[in-house]
Amino acid sequence: MKRIGIGVVLLLVAAFVAVFFIVPGPMISTAARVGQGLLFAQIDGRDAVIIAYDDNGFSGVGFLSPWHHDGRIAAFDLDTGETIWEHGLDGEGASLTRMIAAGEKYAYLETTFGLRVIALADGSTVATEADIPGLGEFDGLTTTFAFSRSEGAIMVNPEEGVVRKIVLDTLEAADVDARTYETWECVLAWTGHGYAESDDEAVTVDRMPADREVLGFGVPSGSPPGTPGKRLTRLNDDGSGVSLGAETFVSPGFVAQSVLVEPIPLGCGDAQWDDDVFPDGKAVAEPLGTRGGYAVVDHARNARTDDRQITVVDAVSGEVLGSNPAEGGLVDAATAPSGQAVVIVDRFLPGVLPSWGTTPVTSTLLFIAADGSMREIVLAPHGWLGLPW
């Protein structure tokens, strides 16, 4: 009887290993979550995007996997989708990571524990806040980092009442003049992370400019009342429109990136409210594709589901150029200086066998080329025995 009992136990253990590791079965082959922000840079002559993400392995049993990666940072070639380099973040999950800015040599990241500077050439860490002179009494829990395009620098408040800047591609915190101090002191002090992190999600808008015209969405002429589908529409000044293409979209919106605006010079002073420093809001929405002649549409897959989909259409003809599921919705989006775009979406990717129960969510990257063609990049795939591929 004892032998039978031991045999049953061994059989159950073998079945557990087979289901959760050897054959993914009900588990998904990846469970990655991308952190806040996207950075673009040139790496060895290639246009690249840099992201941080958390590799959770097989959801629910990742803690049992010796190959569980946790937080990682990676650079991808925008033209080919190839991984240029990838490194771990010493156990700091991507949920604790925010991409701040990138220059020609370095990328700057913020984690719960402070600042990290990455070499663009190979992704290695070249400095933390402890290695940067001029930060003074640095407190990683209260310090705010915000990138200023006009200054070409990262603005930082290492201690109360202090504003310093780290010019891109340098490793020191420099003093600022009185004008810069008065512009940024309140932004970093009381607006704080609410400003710095207000660009951490993609947004959708109902109109976008396209070749001196405005595109929107309209119900096709002759459709009965209550028709859920809308078509890409060239809008006229009088509010009328001309439908483009034959594709209809349910609950559509143009995917746009949220771009932080600069605070008003000398706007802090005695400011009491955000409106004193950002009278038109802290960020503006810039639709993807305005420089490329295409539009990126976030819409429901059909009228009977809430699952989302990302579709790229020609801004002139309305022709569909590419489409990709995005069941869990938008996470982030940005346009590269080269005109290419990156959209991050949440997906539900089942394993090899039919799934039962809840399928974990995972983030994937959609690379949209200048001609509107689309490529999906799956992060942190896992295969036999949970080994990363």
HELIX and SHEET records of a PDB file:
HELIX    1   1 LYS A    2  VAL A   17  1                                  16    
HELIX    2   2 ALA A   18  ILE A   22  3                                   5    
HELIX    3   3 GLY A   62  LEU A   64  5                                   3    
HELIX    4   4 ALA A   94  LEU A   96  5                                   3    
HELIX    5   5 GLU A  129  ASP A  131  5                                   3    
HELIX    6   6 ALA A  178  CYS A  186  1                                   9    
HELIX    7   7 VAL A  187  THR A  191  3                                   5    
HELIX    8   8 GLY A  192  ALA A  196  1                                   5    
HELIX    9   9 ASP A  274  VAL A  277  1                                   4    
HELIX   10  10 TRP A  384  GLY A  386  5                                   3    
SHEET    1   A 3 ALA A  32  VAL A  34  0                                        
SHEET    2   A 3 ARG A  46  ASP A  55 -1                                        
SHEET    3   A 3 LEU A  39  ILE A  43 -1                                        
SHEET    1   B 4 ALA A  32  VAL A  34  0                                        
SHEET    2   B 4 ARG A  46  ASP A  55 -1                                        
SHEET    3   B 4 ASP A  70  ASP A  77 -1                                        
SHEET    4   B 4 THR A  83  GLY A  88 -1                                        
SHEET    1   C 4 ARG A  98  ALA A 102  0                                        
SHEET    2   C 4 TYR A 106  THR A 111 -1                                        
SHEET    3   C 4 GLY A 114  ALA A 119 -1                                        
SHEET    4   C 4 THR A 125  THR A 128 -1                                        
SHEET    1   D 4 PHE A 145  SER A 148  0                                        
SHEET    2   D 4 ALA A 153  VAL A 156 -1                                        
SHEET    3   D 4 ARG A 164  VAL A 167 -1                                        
SHEET    4   D 4 ALA A 174  ASP A 175 -1                                        
SHEET    1   E 5 VAL A 203  VAL A 205  0                                        
SHEET    2   E 5 GLY A 241  LEU A 260 -1                                        
SHEET    3   E 5 GLY A 229  LEU A 235 -1                                        
SHEET    4   E 5 GLU A 213  GLY A 218 -1                                        
SHEET    5   E 5 MET A 208  ALA A 210 -1                                        
SHEET    1   F 3 VAL A 203  VAL A 205  0                                        
SHEET    2   F 3 GLY A 241  LEU A 260 -1                                        
SHEET    3   F 3 ALA A 283  PRO A 287 -1                                        
SHEET    1   G 5 VAL A 203  VAL A 205  0                                        
SHEET    2   G 5 GLY A 241  LEU A 260 -1                                        
SHEET    3   G 5 TYR A 294  ALA A 300 -1                                        
SHEET    4   G 5 ARG A 308  ASP A 314 -1                                        
SHEET    5   G 5 VAL A 320  ALA A 326 -1                                        
SHEET    1   H 4 GLY A 329  THR A 335  0                                        
SHEET    2   H 4 ALA A 341  ARG A 347 -1                                        
SHEET    3   H 4 THR A 362  ILE A 368 -1                                        
SHEET    4   H 4 MET A 374  VAL A 378 -1                                        
END                                                                             
